Amino acid sequence: MSEWNSVQYLKFESQRTQPALDLAVRVAERCDPKTIVDVGCGPGNSTVVLQRCFPNADIFGIDSSSSMIESAKREHPDLLFRLCDASCLEGRYDLLFSNACLQWISNHEVLIPALMNRLNDGGVLAVQIPMNGEEPLFRLIEEIAAEPQWGIDVTVLQHNQVLAPHEYFDILSDCASHFDMWEIRYYHHLADHNALVEWVKGTRLRPYLTLLEEERGAEFENEIVQKAKESMAVLSLDSAGFSLRQRNKMVG
């Protein structure tokens, strides 16, 4: 598995944190958890959100990336973080919170019920999953990666897929006594087409770049920028910026 880069990820810290804040606020309206795990905490930005929303709770963040955990510990020494895969979590908690993480883990039919089993009676699983697979930029990345010149074997790419909404509905119907599902669209104002690539470089684009040498990776990024300019002009808002739409699914 390719390693995460916390510096690259946090180039858009405010935009990446907003869905976590929105989800945490909604949870806070419905319950007062005393024990919380931030599943896939990354560099700790979502854990900080949880600390502010639930100041009296015992909170710790987990992530399978050692570099993300190191960054989280360094930047937020007052919070607790552990290197741990979501599927290996032990214990029971009042709130399991996950912002933009589960799409990197396969087999949600098994994972989500397993997380539900880690809840105390009356506990809450709150999950935000980006649903961007059909967006123009993501389709463009897949189309370019499929070109023979890059030699990318898509079968070895790290998992980054989600199920259809009705499939999550069915999973939750079998393992939750009550649940809500909803979608939110976030529109991000970015400087130019290069910023589009910077946005996904630390996330969606990361597995592709891992398979390429540094020089070829730079060429791959440039190809995305050039083709985005040709095919995605519709995203132009004005002479100064572009909008990248991020569609998120919330379940809980």
Summary of the structure (lengths in Angstrom):
residues: 252
radius of gyration: 18.5
end to end distance: 28.4
largest distance: 54.7
contacts: 777
relative contact order: 0.15
helix: 47%
strand: 23%
